[in-house]
């Protein structure tokens, strides 16, 4: 079957006049990748996570912690 799975999209908005949402999304993606979380950016500003349905709660919590940390780092750098 197609279309089964978990999908999480986080749309970033303009963080500051110096950093567009698309630039922020790219920075967050690369910072997350450095920390071990891989995902793609859709439409330039949407962080798209698509883990397997077999993901454990602890793994999802870890992924969201990494994402939150990367976003916070990007915000403080802007």
PDB file of N, CA, C and O in Angstrom:
ATOM      1  N   UNK A   1       0.825  -1.179   0.000  1.00  0.00           N
ATOM      2  CA  UNK A   1       0.000   0.000   0.000  1.00  0.00           C
ATOM      3  C   UNK A   1       0.869   1.241   0.000  1.00  0.00           C
ATOM      4  O   UNK A   1       2.018   1.217   0.439  1.00  0.00           O
ATOM      5  N   UNK A   2       0.315   2.294  -0.486  1.00  0.00           N
ATOM      6  CA  UNK A   2       1.003   3.577  -0.478  1.00  0.00           C
ATOM      7  C   UNK A   2       0.275   4.518   0.463  1.00  0.00           C
ATOM      8  O   UNK A   2      -0.925   4.380   0.700  1.00  0.00           O
ATOM      9  N   UNK A   3       1.016   5.472   0.993  1.00  0.00           N
ATOM     10  CA  UNK A   3       0.390   6.497   1.806  1.00  0.00           C
ATOM     11  C   UNK A   3       0.300   6.175   3.287  1.00  0.00           C
ATOM     12  O   UNK A   3      -0.262   6.955   4.055  1.00  0.00           O
ATOM     13  N   UNK A   4       0.842   5.042   3.697  1.00  0.00           N
ATOM     14  CA  UNK A   4       0.835   4.722   5.117  1.00  0.00           C
ATOM     15  C   UNK A   4       2.136   5.209   5.734  1.00  0.00           C
ATOM     16  O   UNK A   4       3.204   5.061   5.139  1.00  0.00           O
ATOM     17  N   UNK A   5       2.050   5.779   6.906  1.00  0.00           N
ATOM     18  CA  UNK A   5       3.261   6.217   7.580  1.00  0.00           C
ATOM     19  C   UNK A   5       3.008   7.441   8.419  1.00  0.00           C
ATOM     20  O   UNK A   5       1.887   7.939   8.523  1.00  0.00           O
ATOM     21  N   UNK A   6       4.080   7.911   9.014  1.00  0.00           N
ATOM     22  CA  UNK A   6       4.026   9.091   9.856  1.00  0.00           C
ATOM     23  C   UNK A   6       4.655  10.246   9.092  1.00  0.00           C
ATOM     24  O   UNK A   6       5.689  10.086   8.444  1.00  0.00           O
ATOM     25  N   UNK A   7       4.028  11.395   9.175  1.00  0.00           N
ATOM     26  CA  UNK A   7       4.502  12.576   8.458  1.00  0.00           C
ATOM     27  C   UNK A   7       4.405  13.756   9.406  1.00  0.00           C
ATOM     28  O   UNK A   7       3.351  14.008   9.991  1.00  0.00           O
ATOM     29  N   UNK A   8       5.507  14.478   9.558  1.00  0.00           N
ATOM     30  CA  UNK A   8       5.506  15.668  10.396  1.00  0.00           C
ATOM     31  C   UNK A   8       6.132  16.799   9.593  1.00  0.00           C
ATOM     32  O   UNK A   8       7.261  16.682   9.118  1.00  0.00           O
ATOM     33  N   UNK A   9       5.406  17.876   9.446  1.00  0.00           N
ATOM     34  CA  UNK A   9       5.912  19.046   8.738  1.00  0.00           C
ATOM     35  C   UNK A   9       5.924  20.248   9.661  1.00  0.00           C
ATOM     36  O   UNK A   9       4.921  20.553  10.307  1.00  0.00           O
ATOM     37  N   UNK A  10       7.058  20.931   9.725  1.00  0.00           N
ATOM     38  CA  UNK A  10       7.200  22.134  10.540  1.00  0.00           C
ATOM     39  C   UNK A  10       7.543  23.274   9.597  1.00  0.00           C
ATOM     40  O   UNK A  10       8.624  23.287   9.009  1.00  0.00           O
ATOM     41  N   UNK A  11       6.638  24.230   9.443  1.00  0.00           N
ATOM     42  CA  UNK A  11       6.877  25.349   8.533  1.00  0.00           C
ATOM     43  C   UNK A  11       7.542  26.495   9.287  1.00  0.00           C
ATOM     44  O   UNK A  11       7.022  26.978  10.293  1.00  0.00           O
ATOM     45  N   UNK A  12       8.690  26.918   8.790  1.00  0.00           N
ATOM     46  CA  UNK A  12       9.401  28.036   9.399  1.00  0.00           C
ATOM     47  C   UNK A  12       8.940  29.337   8.771  1.00  0.00           C
ATOM     48  O   UNK A  12       8.619  29.398   7.584  1.00  0.00           O
ATOM     49  N   UNK A  13       8.915  30.367   9.588  1.00  0.00           N
ATOM     50  CA  UNK A  13       8.547  31.699   9.120  1.00  0.00           C
ATOM     51  C   UNK A  13       9.772  32.591   9.228  1.00  0.00           C
ATOM     52  O   UNK A  13      10.783  32.196   9.809  1.00  0.00           O
ATOM     53  N   UNK A  14       9.686  33.781   8.677  1.00  0.00           N
ATOM     54  CA  UNK A  14      10.817  34.703   8.712  1.00  0.00           C
ATOM     55  C   UNK A  14      11.283  34.902  10.151  1.00  0.00           C
ATOM     56  O   UNK A  14      10.500  35.303  11.012  1.00  0.00           O
ATOM     57  N   UNK A  15      12.550  34.622  10.406  1.00  0.00           N
ATOM     58  CA  UNK A  15      13.105  34.747  11.752  1.00  0.00           C
ATOM     59  C   UNK A  15      13.589  36.163  12.030  1.00  0.00           C
ATOM     60  O   UNK A  15      13.437  36.678  13.138  1.00  0.00           O
ATOM     61  N   UNK A  16      14.166  36.777  11.021  1.00  0.00           N
ATOM     62  CA  UNK A  16      14.695  38.131  11.172  1.00  0.00           C
ATOM     63  C   UNK A  16      14.858  38.738   9.794  1.00  0.00           C
ATOM     64  O   UNK A  16      14.806  38.020   8.795  1.00  0.00           O
ATOM     65  N   UNK A  17      15.054  40.042   9.719  1.00  0.00           N
ATOM     66  CA  UNK A  17      15.265  40.665   8.403  1.00  0.00           C
ATOM     67  C   UNK A  17      16.527  40.152   7.705  1.00  0.00           C
ATOM     68  O   UNK A  17      16.616  40.172   6.477  1.00  0.00           O
ATOM     69  N   UNK A  18      17.498  39.695   8.495  1.00  0.00           N
ATOM     70  CA  UNK A  18      18.760  39.229   7.915  1.00  0.00           C
ATOM     71  C   UNK A  18      18.695  37.776   7.431  1.00  0.00           C
ATOM     72  O   UNK A  18      19.541  37.351   6.644  1.00  0.00           O
ATOM     73  N   UNK A  19      17.694  37.008   7.895  1.00  0.00           N
ATOM     74  CA  UNK A  19      17.632  35.584   7.584  1.00  0.00           C
ATOM     75  C   UNK A  19      16.226  35.212   7.107  1.00  0.00           C
ATOM     76  O   UNK A  19      15.259  35.308   7.863  1.00  0.00           O
ATOM     77  N   UNK A  20      16.128  34.792   5.859  1.00  0.00           N
ATOM     78  CA  UNK A  20      14.817  34.394   5.338  1.00  0.00           C
ATOM     79  C   UNK A  20      14.433  33.027   5.902  1.00  0.00           C
ATOM     80  O   UNK A  20      15.278  32.298   6.422  1.00  0.00           O
ATOM     81  N   UNK A  21      13.160  32.692   5.795  1.00  0.00           N
ATOM     82  CA  UNK A  21      12.681  31.401   6.281  1.00  0.00           C
ATOM     83  C   UNK A  21      13.357  30.257   5.525  1.00  0.00           C
ATOM     84  O   UNK A  21      13.657  29.220   6.116  1.00  0.00           O
ATOM     85  N   UNK A  22      13.596  30.434   4.237  1.00  0.00           N
ATOM     86  CA  UNK A  22      14.258  29.395   3.445  1.00  0.00           C
ATOM     87  C   UNK A  22      15.700  29.196   3.902  1.00  0.00           C
ATOM     88  O   UNK A  22      16.171  28.061   3.985  1.00  0.00           O
ATOM     89  N   UNK A  23      16.397  30.276   4.195  1.00  0.00           N
ATOM     90  CA  UNK A  23      17.771  30.169   4.694  1.00  0.00           C
ATOM     91  C   UNK A  23      17.791  29.513   6.071  1.00  0.00           C
ATOM     92  O   UNK A  23      18.659  28.690   6.362  1.00  0.00           O
ATOM     93  N   UNK A  24      16.835  29.881   6.912  1.00  0.00           N
ATOM     94  CA  UNK A  24      16.739  29.287   8.244  1.00  0.00           C
ATOM     95  C   UNK A  24      16.463  27.786   8.143  1.00  0.00           C
ATOM     96  O   UNK A  24      17.059  26.997   8.877  1.00  0.00           O
ATOM     97  N   UNK A  25      15.570  27.389   7.246  1.00  0.00           N
ATOM     98  CA  UNK A  25      15.248  25.975   7.071  1.00  0.00           C
ATOM     99  C   UNK A  25      16.486  25.188   6.663  1.00  0.00           C
ATOM    100  O   UNK A  25      16.715  24.085   7.160  1.00  0.00           O
ATOM    101  N   UNK A  26      17.269  25.741   5.776  1.00  0.00           N
ATOM    102  CA  UNK A  26      18.494  25.065   5.339  1.00  0.00           C
ATOM    103  C   UNK A  26      19.488  24.947   6.498  1.00  0.00           C
ATOM    104  O   UNK A  26      20.103  23.897   6.687  1.00  0.00           O
ATOM    105  N   UNK A  27      19.641  26.018   7.266  1.00  0.00           N
ATOM    106  CA  UNK A  27      20.555  25.980   8.413  1.00  0.00           C
ATOM    107  C   UNK A  27      20.095  24.950   9.444  1.00  0.00           C
ATOM    108  O   UNK A  27      20.910  24.193   9.972  1.00  0.00           O
ATOM    109  N   UNK A  28      18.808  24.922   9.729  1.00  0.00           N
ATOM    110  CA  UNK A  28      18.272  23.961  10.693  1.00  0.00           C
ATOM    111  C   UNK A  28      18.502  22.540  10.180  1.00  0.00           C
ATOM    112  O   UNK A  28      18.871  21.655  10.952  1.00  0.00           O
ATOM    113  N   UNK A  29      18.287  22.319   8.887  1.00  0.00           N
ATOM    114  CA  UNK A  29      18.481  20.989   8.323  1.00  0.00           C
ATOM    115  C   UNK A  29      19.928  20.534   8.496  1.00  0.00           C
ATOM    116  O   UNK A  29      20.167  19.400   8.912  1.00  0.00           O
ATOM    117  N   UNK A  30      20.896  21.397   8.186  1.00  0.00           N
ATOM    118  CA  UNK A  30      22.296  20.998   8.290  1.00  0.00           C
ATOM    119  C   UNK A  30      22.742  20.847   9.740  1.00  0.00           C
ATOM    120  O   UNK A  30      23.537  19.956  10.041  1.00  0.00           O
ATOM    121  N   UNK A  31      22.257  21.685  10.636  1.00  0.00           N
ATOM    122  CA  UNK A  31      22.597  21.532  12.058  1.00  0.00           C
ATOM    123  C   UNK A  31      22.009  20.234  12.596  1.00  0.00           C
ATOM    124  O   UNK A  31      22.656  19.542  13.381  1.00  0.00           O
ATOM    125  N   UNK A  32      20.800  19.900  12.186  1.00  0.00           N
ATOM    126  CA  UNK A  32      20.181  18.645  12.617  1.00  0.00           C
ATOM    127  C   UNK A  32      20.951  17.451  12.085  1.00  0.00           C
ATOM    128  O   UNK A  32      21.153  16.469  12.799  1.00  0.00           O
ATOM    129  N   UNK A  33      21.379  17.530  10.840  1.00  0.00           N
ATOM    130  CA  UNK A  33      22.149  16.450  10.233  1.00  0.00           C
ATOM    131  C   UNK A  33      23.453  16.214  10.997  1.00  0.00           C
ATOM    132  O   UNK A  33      23.860  15.069  11.198  1.00  0.00           O
ATOM    133  N   UNK A  34      24.104  17.297  11.420  1.00  0.00           N
ATOM    134  CA  UNK A  34      25.333  17.170  12.213  1.00  0.00           C
ATOM    135  C   UNK A  34      25.069  16.434  13.524  1.00  0.00           C
ATOM    136  O   UNK A  34      25.960  15.769  14.052  1.00  0.00           O
ATOM    137  N   UNK A  35      23.850  16.547  14.051  1.00  0.00           N
ATOM    138  CA  UNK A  35      23.480  15.926  15.323  1.00  0.00           C
ATOM    139  C   UNK A  35      22.870  14.534  15.133  1.00  0.00           C
ATOM    140  O   UNK A  35      22.522  13.870  16.109  1.00  0.00           O
ATOM    141  N   UNK A  36      22.742  14.095  13.876  1.00  0.00           N
ATOM    142  CA  UNK A  36      22.260  12.742  13.605  1.00  0.00           C
ATOM    143  C   UNK A  36      20.818  12.616  13.143  1.00  0.00           C
ATOM    144  O   UNK A  36      20.291  11.507  13.065  1.00  0.00           O
ATOM    145  N   UNK A  37      20.168  13.742  12.835  1.00  0.00           N
ATOM    146  CA  UNK A  37      18.780  13.699  12.368  1.00  0.00           C
ATOM    147  C   UNK A  37      18.731  14.090  10.900  1.00  0.00           C
ATOM    148  O   UNK A  37      19.180  15.169  10.513  1.00  0.00           O
ATOM    149  N   UNK A  38      18.183  13.200  10.095  1.00  0.00           N
ATOM    150  CA  UNK A  38      18.106  13.421   8.652  1.00  0.00           C
ATOM    151  C   UNK A  38      16.642  13.628   8.245  1.00  0.00           C
ATOM    152  O   UNK A  38      15.770  12.831   8.593  1.00  0.00           O
ATOM    153  N   UNK A  39      16.395  14.698   7.512  1.00  0.00           N
ATOM    154  CA  UNK A  39      15.072  14.972   6.958  1.00  0.00           C
ATOM    155  C   UNK A  39      15.255  15.845   5.738  1.00  0.00           C
ATOM    156  O   UNK A  39      16.380  16.216   5.404  1.00  0.00           O
ATOM    157  N   UNK A  40      14.175  16.176   5.074  1.00  0.00           N
ATOM    158  CA  UNK A  40      14.290  17.043   3.908  1.00  0.00           C
ATOM    159  C   UNK A  40      13.490  18.322   4.126  1.00  0.00           C
ATOM    160  O   UNK A  40      12.634  18.401   5.008  1.00  0.00           O
ATOM    161  N   UNK A  41      13.788  19.309   3.308  1.00  0.00           N
ATOM    162  CA  UNK A  41      13.065  20.573   3.324  1.00  0.00           C
ATOM    163  C   UNK A  41      12.161  20.592   2.095  1.00  0.00           C
ATOM    164  O   UNK A  41      12.618  20.368   0.975  1.00  0.00           O
ATOM    165  N   UNK A  42      10.881  20.861   2.312  1.00  0.00           N
ATOM    166  CA  UNK A  42       9.902  20.894   1.232  1.00  0.00           C
ATOM    167  C   UNK A  42       9.426  22.328   1.030  1.00  0.00           C
ATOM    168  O   UNK A  42       9.236  23.065   1.998  1.00  0.00           O
ATOM    169  N   UNK A  43       9.238  22.715  -0.200  1.00  0.00           N
ATOM    170  CA  UNK A  43       8.752  24.061  -0.549  1.00  0.00           C
ATOM    171  C   UNK A  43       9.624  25.166   0.049  1.00  0.00           C
ATOM    172  O   UNK A  43       9.158  26.289   0.239  1.00  0.00           O
ATOM    173  N   UNK A  44      10.865  24.855   0.341  1.00  0.00           N
ATOM    174  CA  UNK A  44      11.806  25.861   0.811  1.00  0.00           C
ATOM    175  C   UNK A  44      11.760  26.182   2.287  1.00  0.00           C
ATOM    176  O   UNK A  44      12.767  26.610   2.852  1.00  0.00           O
ATOM    177  N   UNK A  45      10.611  25.984   2.935  1.00  0.00           N
ATOM    178  CA  UNK A  45      10.487  26.401   4.328  1.00  0.00           C
ATOM    179  C   UNK A  45       9.869  25.358   5.261  1.00  0.00           C
ATOM    180  O   UNK A  45       9.717  25.617   6.454  1.00  0.00           O
ATOM    181  N   UNK A  46       9.511  24.185   4.736  1.00  0.00           N
ATOM    182  CA  UNK A  46       8.859  23.164   5.557  1.00  0.00           C
ATOM    183  C   UNK A  46       9.854  22.045   5.858  1.00  0.00           C
ATOM    184  O   UNK A  46      10.352  21.384   4.947  1.00  0.00           O
ATOM    185  N   UNK A  47      10.136  21.843   7.143  1.00  0.00           N
ATOM    186  CA  UNK A  47      10.985  20.750   7.576  1.00  0.00           C
ATOM    187  C   UNK A  47      10.110  19.499   7.593  1.00  0.00           C
ATOM    188  O   UNK A  47       9.138  19.433   8.345  1.00  0.00           O
ATOM    189  N   UNK A  48      10.448  18.510   6.772  1.00  0.00           N
ATOM    190  CA  UNK A  48       9.595  17.348   6.559  1.00  0.00           C
ATOM    191  C   UNK A  48      10.250  16.091   7.125  1.00  0.00           C
ATOM    192  O   UNK A  48      11.256  15.609   6.605  1.00  0.00           O
ATOM    193  N   UNK A  49       9.667  15.576   8.192  1.00  0.00           N
ATOM    194  CA  UNK A  49      10.161  14.358   8.823  1.00  0.00           C
ATOM    195  C   UNK A  49       9.197  13.225   8.511  1.00  0.00           C
ATOM    196  O   UNK A  49       7.987  13.372   8.686  1.00  0.00           O
ATOM    197  N   UNK A  50       9.720  12.106   8.054  1.00  0.00           N
ATOM    198  CA  UNK A  50       8.880  10.969   7.678  1.00  0.00           C
ATOM    199  C   UNK A  50       9.468   9.669   8.240  1.00  0.00           C
ATOM    200  O   UNK A  50       9.972   8.844   7.477  1.00  0.00           O
ATOM    201  N   UNK A  51       9.410   9.480   9.548  1.00  0.00           N
ATOM    202  CA  UNK A  51       9.955   8.250  10.133  1.00  0.00           C
ATOM    203  C   UNK A  51       9.068   7.046   9.838  1.00  0.00           C
ATOM    204  O   UNK A  51       7.898   7.178   9.477  1.00  0.00           O
ATOM    205  N   UNK A  52       9.657   5.886  10.002  1.00  0.00           N
ATOM    206  CA  UNK A  52       8.907   4.641   9.834  1.00  0.00           C
ATOM    207  C   UNK A  52       7.861   4.517  10.941  1.00  0.00           C
ATOM    208  O   UNK A  52       8.021   5.080  12.023  1.00  0.00           O
ATOM    209  N   UNK A  53       6.800   3.780  10.660  1.00  0.00           N
ATOM    210  CA  UNK A  53       5.761   3.569  11.668  1.00  0.00           C
ATOM    211  C   UNK A  53       6.277   2.746  12.851  1.00  0.00           C
ATOM    212  O   UNK A  53       5.649   2.725  13.909  1.00  0.00           O
ATOM    213  N   UNK A  54       7.387   2.086  12.682  1.00  0.00           N
ATOM    214  CA  UNK A  54       7.954   1.273  13.756  1.00  0.00           C
ATOM    215  C   UNK A  54       8.827   2.093  14.709  1.00  0.00           C
ATOM    216  O   UNK A  54       9.449   1.531  15.610  1.00  0.00           O
ATOM    217  N   UNK A  55       8.881   3.416  14.520  1.00  0.00           N
ATOM    218  CA  UNK A  55       9.699   4.254  15.387  1.00  0.00           C
ATOM    219  C   UNK A  55       9.198   4.141  16.827  1.00  0.00           C
ATOM    220  O   UNK A  55       7.994   4.110  17.084  1.00  0.00           O
ATOM    221  N   UNK A  56      10.134   4.081  17.740  1.00  0.00           N
ATOM    222  CA  UNK A  56       9.802   4.014  19.158  1.00  0.00           C
ATOM    223  C   UNK A  56       9.634   5.421  19.716  1.00  0.00           C
ATOM    224  O   UNK A  56      10.184   6.382  19.180  1.00  0.00           O
ATOM    225  N   UNK A  57       8.877   5.530  20.784  1.00  0.00           N
ATOM    226  CA  UNK A  57       8.618   6.837  21.410  1.00  0.00           C
ATOM    227  C   UNK A  57       9.927   7.550  21.767  1.00  0.00           C
ATOM    228  O   UNK A  57      10.063   8.750  21.531  1.00  0.00           O
ATOM    229  N   UNK A  58      10.882   6.820  22.331  1.00  0.00           N
ATOM    230  CA  UNK A  58      12.168   7.408  22.727  1.00  0.00           C
ATOM    231  C   UNK A  58      12.925   7.950  21.512  1.00  0.00           C
ATOM    232  O   UNK A  58      13.585   8.985  21.603  1.00  0.00           O
ATOM    233  N   UNK A  59      12.833   7.258  20.387  1.00  0.00           N
ATOM    234  CA  UNK A  59      13.503   7.708  19.166  1.00  0.00           C
ATOM    235  C   UNK A  59      12.852   8.989  18.633  1.00  0.00           C
ATOM    236  O   UNK A  59      13.543   9.901  18.181  1.00  0.00           O
ATOM    237  N   UNK A  60      11.532   9.047  18.690  1.00  0.00           N
ATOM    238  CA  UNK A  60      10.826  10.241  18.230  1.00  0.00           C
ATOM    239  C   UNK A  60      11.115  11.417  19.144  1.00  0.00           C
ATOM    240  O   UNK A  60      11.299  12.540  18.676  1.00  0.00           O
ATOM    241  N   UNK A  61      11.157  11.164  20.455  1.00  0.00           N
ATOM    242  CA  UNK A  61      11.516  12.222  21.401  1.00  0.00           C
ATOM    243  C   UNK A  61      12.914  12.756  21.121  1.00  0.00           C
ATOM    244  O   UNK A  61      13.145  13.964  21.165  1.00  0.00           O
ATOM    245  N   UNK A  62      13.849  11.845  20.831  1.00  0.00           N
ATOM    246  CA  UNK A  62      15.221  12.254  20.521  1.00  0.00           C
ATOM    247  C   UNK A  62      15.252  13.096  19.247  1.00  0.00           C
ATOM    248  O   UNK A  62      15.944  14.113  19.198  1.00  0.00           O
ATOM    249  N   UNK A  63      14.521  12.691  18.230  1.00  0.00           N
ATOM    250  CA  UNK A  63      14.466  13.442  16.974  1.00  0.00           C
ATOM    251  C   UNK A  63      13.925  14.849  17.207  1.00  0.00           C
ATOM    252  O   UNK A  63      14.469  15.826  16.693  1.00  0.00           O
ATOM    253  N   UNK A  64      12.853  14.943  17.984  1.00  0.00           N
ATOM    254  CA  UNK A  64      12.256  16.255  18.252  1.00  0.00           C
ATOM    255  C   UNK A  64      13.168  17.116  19.115  1.00  0.00           C
ATOM    256  O   UNK A  64      13.188  18.336  18.954  1.00  0.00           O
ATOM    257  N   UNK A  65      13.926  16.508  20.028  1.00  0.00           N
ATOM    258  CA  UNK A  65      14.902  17.256  20.820  1.00  0.00           C
ATOM    259  C   UNK A  65      15.997  17.831  19.927  1.00  0.00           C
ATOM    260  O   UNK A  65      16.403  18.981  20.094  1.00  0.00           O
ATOM    261  N   UNK A  66      16.469  17.030  18.982  1.00  0.00           N
ATOM    262  CA  UNK A  66      17.491  17.501  18.039  1.00  0.00           C
ATOM    263  C   UNK A  66      16.946  18.653  17.207  1.00  0.00           C
ATOM    264  O   UNK A  66      17.617  19.669  17.025  1.00  0.00           O
ATOM    265  N   UNK A  67      15.723  18.490  16.703  1.00  0.00           N
ATOM    266  CA  UNK A  67      15.113  19.527  15.883  1.00  0.00           C
ATOM    267  C   UNK A  67      14.937  20.813  16.681  1.00  0.00           C
ATOM    268  O   UNK A  67      15.247  21.897  16.188  1.00  0.00           O
ATOM    269  N   UNK A  68      14.443  20.699  17.904  1.00  0.00           N
ATOM    270  CA  UNK A  68      14.252  21.874  18.754  1.00  0.00           C
ATOM    271  C   UNK A  68      15.581  22.578  19.034  1.00  0.00           C
ATOM    272  O   UNK A  68      15.656  23.807  19.015  1.00  0.00           O
ATOM    273  N   UNK A  69      16.611  21.803  19.290  1.00  0.00           N
ATOM    274  CA  UNK A  69      17.934  22.360  19.553  1.00  0.00           C
ATOM    275  C   UNK A  69      18.479  23.089  18.326  1.00  0.00           C
ATOM    276  O   UNK A  69      19.033  24.182  18.446  1.00  0.00           O
ATOM    277  N   UNK A  70      18.322  22.492  17.161  1.00  0.00           N
ATOM    278  CA  UNK A  70      18.813  23.112  15.925  1.00  0.00           C
ATOM    279  C   UNK A  70      18.073  24.412  15.627  1.00  0.00           C
ATOM    280  O   UNK A  70      18.682  25.390  15.193  1.00  0.00           O
ATOM    281  N   UNK A  71      16.775  24.422  15.856  1.00  0.00           N
ATOM    282  CA  UNK A  71      15.993  25.646  15.641  1.00  0.00           C
ATOM    283  C   UNK A  71      16.441  26.739  16.613  1.00  0.00           C
ATOM    284  O   UNK A  71      16.608  27.893  16.221  1.00  0.00           O
ATOM    285  N   UNK A  72      16.633  26.371  17.875  1.00  0.00           N
ATOM    286  CA  UNK A  72      17.068  27.337  18.880  1.00  0.00           C
ATOM    287  C   UNK A  72      18.444  27.919  18.524  1.00  0.00           C
ATOM    288  O   UNK A  72      18.670  29.121  18.667  1.00  0.00           O
ATOM    289  N   UNK A  73      19.352  27.063  18.063  1.00  0.00           N
ATOM    290  CA  UNK A  73      20.683  27.534  17.655  1.00  0.00           C
ATOM    291  C   UNK A  73      20.585  28.512  16.487  1.00  0.00           C
ATOM    292  O   UNK A  73      21.288  29.522  16.444  1.00  0.00           O
ATOM    293  N   UNK A  74      19.713  28.198  15.553  1.00  0.00           N
ATOM    294  CA  UNK A  74      19.533  29.065  14.379  1.00  0.00           C
ATOM    295  C   UNK A  74      18.945  30.406  14.802  1.00  0.00           C
ATOM    296  O   UNK A  74      19.363  31.451  14.302  1.00  0.00           O
ATOM    297  N   UNK A  75      17.978  30.384  15.720  1.00  0.00           N
ATOM    298  CA  UNK A  75      17.365  31.617  16.198  1.00  0.00           C
ATOM    299  C   UNK A  75      18.377  32.507  16.915  1.00  0.00           C
ATOM    300  O   UNK A  75      18.399  33.723  16.721  1.00  0.00           O
ATOM    301  N   UNK A  76      19.203  31.895  17.735  1.00  0.00           N
ATOM    302  CA  UNK A  76      20.171  32.691  18.503  1.00  0.00           C
ATOM    303  C   UNK A  76      21.276  33.240  17.612  1.00  0.00           C
ATOM    304  O   UNK A  76      21.882  34.261  17.940  1.00  0.00           O
ATOM    305  N   UNK A  77      21.545  32.585  16.498  1.00  0.00           N
ATOM    306  CA  UNK A  77      22.576  33.058  15.576  1.00  0.00           C
ATOM    307  C   UNK A  77      22.075  34.201  14.694  1.00  0.00           C
ATOM    308  O   UNK A  77      22.870  34.970  14.152  1.00  0.00           O
ATOM    309  N   UNK A  78      20.749  34.306  14.553  1.00  0.00           N
ATOM    310  CA  UNK A  78      20.169  35.333  13.651  1.00  0.00           C
ATOM    311  C   UNK A  78      20.205  36.714  14.260  1.00  0.00           C
ATOM    312  O   UNK A  78      19.761  37.676  13.635  1.00  0.00           O
TER     313      UNK A  78
END
